[in-house]
Amino acid sequence: MLKIFQGNSHDEDESHGHNSIEVKMEDDDIVEEELGQVALDILDCPDMIVIMAPIAWMDTENVDISVSRNILTISGERRRPDIYDSADRILVEECFFGPFSRSVILPENLAFNKIHANMENNLLRIEIPKLIFGEKTIKINKLEG
């Protein structure tokens, strides 16, 4: 855990009129939690943005999709199938199991209130329609003076 302390310090920086920030890292507070990431493809289609994410061994009720402003986050936890527990040893281990999260910053010209998501054959598909703005011609008036 990083602890940041900001305040007055009696060092060289203060004598030059600068406030210093002291950063301390304490080893006993460090917790290394492996958080996996989902691979994504983001497609810019004429009328929508489509996000494709392969998510194996997941039921739709265990996948969370959230939007905050224009940041979309996909998260969940992939549980290891029971067959792994009965194996004498794992010869090759490339599949990730455990909690995962992936956030992407999206353009602001999207209709976030009309997001649609579905999953078929372990492929999550999120569709976000683009906002359509009408065109308007603006006439410039000439001022006489």
C-alpha positions as CSV (number, residue, x, y, z in Angstrom):
1,M,0.0,0.0,0.0
2,L,1.3,3.4,-0.8
3,K,0.8,6.0,1.8
4,I,1.1,9.6,0.7
5,F,1.8,12.3,3.3
6,Q,1.6,15.9,2.2
7,G,2.6,18.6,4.6
8,N,5.4,20.8,5.8
9,S,8.8,19.2,6.0
10,H,12.0,20.6,7.3
11,D,14.1,19.8,4.3
12,E,15.7,21.8,1.4
13,D,12.5,22.0,-0.5
14,E,10.7,24.0,2.2
15,S,13.5,26.5,2.4
16,H,12.9,27.2,-1.3
17,G,9.2,27.8,-0.7
18,H,8.1,24.4,-2.1
19,N,5.7,21.9,-0.4
20,S,7.1,18.4,-0.5
21,I,5.2,15.2,-0.8
22,E,6.7,12.2,1.0
23,V,5.9,8.8,-0.4
24,K,6.4,5.8,1.9
25,M,6.0,2.2,0.8
26,E,5.6,-0.3,3.7
27,D,6.3,-3.9,2.7
28,D,4.0,-5.4,5.3
29,D,1.0,-3.6,3.7
30,I,1.6,-4.9,0.2
31,V,-1.0,-7.4,-0.9
32,E,-0.5,-8.9,-4.3
33,E,-3.8,-10.1,-5.7
34,E,-3.8,-11.5,-9.1
35,L,-6.6,-9.8,-11.1
36,G,-7.0,-11.1,-14.6
37,Q,-8.0,-9.1,-17.6
38,V,-10.4,-10.1,-20.4
39,A,-9.2,-9.8,-24.0
40,L,-11.4,-7.3,-26.0
41,D,-12.0,-6.3,-29.6
42,I,-13.7,-3.0,-30.0
43,L,-15.4,-2.4,-33.4
44,D,-16.4,1.0,-34.7
45,C,-19.4,0.3,-36.8
46,P,-21.4,3.0,-38.7
47,D,-24.2,3.3,-36.1
48,M,-22.7,1.7,-32.9
49,I,-19.6,0.6,-31.0
50,V,-19.4,-3.2,-30.5
51,I,-17.3,-4.8,-27.8
52,M,-16.5,-8.5,-28.2
53,A,-15.0,-10.4,-25.3
54,P,-14.4,-14.2,-25.1
55,I,-15.3,-15.3,-21.6
56,A,-15.2,-19.0,-21.2
57,W,-16.6,-21.0,-18.2
58,M,-18.9,-18.1,-17.2
59,D,-22.7,-17.9,-16.8
60,T,-24.2,-14.5,-17.7
61,E,-25.4,-13.9,-14.2
62,N,-21.7,-14.0,-13.0
63,V,-20.5,-11.3,-15.4
64,D,-21.0,-7.7,-14.4
65,I,-21.0,-4.8,-16.9
66,S,-21.0,-1.3,-15.5
67,V,-20.7,2.2,-16.9
68,S,-19.5,5.2,-15.1
69,R,-19.4,8.3,-17.3
70,N,-17.8,7.0,-20.4
71,I,-15.8,4.2,-18.7
72,L,-17.2,0.7,-19.3
73,T,-16.0,-2.1,-16.9
74,I,-16.5,-5.8,-17.4
75,S,-15.8,-7.9,-14.3
76,G,-16.5,-11.2,-12.6
77,E,-14.8,-14.3,-11.3
78,R,-14.0,-17.4,-13.4
79,R,-14.3,-20.5,-11.2
80,R,-11.9,-23.4,-11.8
81,P,-13.8,-26.5,-12.9
82,D,-13.8,-29.5,-10.5
83,I,-11.7,-31.7,-12.9
84,Y,-8.6,-29.6,-11.9
85,D,-8.9,-30.9,-8.3
86,S,-8.9,-34.5,-9.4
87,A,-5.8,-34.2,-11.6
88,D,-2.5,-35.6,-10.4
89,R,-0.7,-32.6,-11.9
90,I,-1.3,-29.9,-14.4
91,L,1.1,-30.3,-17.3
92,V,0.3,-27.0,-19.0
93,E,-1.6,-24.1,-17.3
94,E,-2.5,-21.2,-19.5
95,C,-6.1,-20.6,-18.6
96,F,-6.8,-17.9,-16.0
97,F,-9.2,-18.6,-13.1
98,G,-10.2,-16.1,-10.4
99,P,-11.4,-12.6,-10.4
100,F,-11.1,-10.4,-13.5
101,S,-11.8,-6.9,-14.5
102,R,-11.3,-4.9,-17.7
103,S,-12.1,-1.2,-18.1
104,V,-12.2,0.8,-21.3
105,I,-12.6,4.5,-22.0
106,L,-15.2,5.0,-24.7
107,P,-16.1,8.1,-26.7
108,E,-18.7,10.4,-25.2
109,N,-21.0,10.4,-28.2
110,L,-22.6,7.1,-27.3
111,A,-26.1,6.4,-26.0
112,F,-25.0,4.7,-22.8
113,N,-28.6,4.4,-21.7
114,K,-29.3,2.0,-24.6
115,I,-26.5,-0.5,-24.1
116,H,-27.4,-4.1,-25.1
117,A,-25.3,-7.1,-24.1
118,N,-25.7,-10.8,-24.8
119,M,-23.5,-13.9,-24.6
120,E,-23.4,-16.8,-27.1
121,N,-20.9,-19.6,-27.3
122,N,-18.8,-18.0,-24.6
123,L,-18.5,-14.7,-26.5
124,L,-19.8,-11.6,-24.8
125,R,-21.1,-9.0,-27.2
126,I,-21.9,-5.4,-26.0
127,E,-23.5,-3.0,-28.4
128,I,-23.6,0.7,-27.6
129,P,-25.5,2.9,-30.2
130,K,-23.9,6.1,-31.4
131,L,-25.8,9.3,-30.8
132,I,-27.0,10.8,-34.0
133,F,-26.9,14.6,-34.3
134,G,-28.9,16.3,-37.0
135,E,-27.1,18.6,-39.4
136,K,-27.9,22.2,-39.4
137,T,-26.7,24.9,-41.7
138,I,-26.0,28.2,-40.0
139,K,-26.2,31.4,-42.0
140,I,-23.7,34.1,-41.2
141,N,-25.2,37.6,-41.3
142,K,-23.1,40.4,-42.5
143,L,-23.1,43.4,-40.2
144,E,-23.2,46.7,-41.9
145,G,-21.4,49.5,-40.3
